[in-house]
């Protein structure tokens, strides 16, 4: 399956997930480009960025 198709599926899962689900997806998915990670980050609720940061450390 092409990477773009995989990323579209990941984006859809990310879009529909709650905050904890978004954090889980963001911190566990591998093989994305910097631009793809940025695209997910733009969809992340700003008020929970500290929670994402803690999960990444």
N, C-alpha and C positions, 0 to 999 in steps of 0.2 A: 504494500500500500504506500503511495507517495507520502512524503513528509507533510506536504500541505494539507492533505486529507486528514492525516493524524492530528495536525495542529488544529484544524477546524473542529475535530471531535473533542480535543482537549479544551478548546475555547468554549465550546457549548457546555461541557461538564462544569467548567470554571464559572461560567455565567450563571448556571442554575444552582450552584452549590451555596451553602451558607458560609459564613466567615471561616469557621473551622475547616470546612471542606475546601475552600479556596486556599487556605494556608497549606493544607495537606497536599493539594495538587501542585501548588507553586514550589513547595520545598522537595517534592518527591519526583516530579517529572524530570527526565534527563534528555539530553540531545537537542534542546531548543537553541535557537540562535539568540543573540542579545536582543535583537528586535522583537522576537516572539515573546521573550520574558517581559520586555517593556510593554508590549501590547496587553499581556495579562495584568501587569501592574497597573495600567491605566484603568482597568476594570475593577480594581480592588478598592473597597471603601476606605477613603483617606483616614477616617477616624480610628481605624484599626491597624494602621501601619506599624505602630509600636508593638502590637501583638505579633505581626509578621516578622518584624525585626528580631524579636526575642526567639521566635521559632527557628530562625536562620542561624542563630549564634550557638 
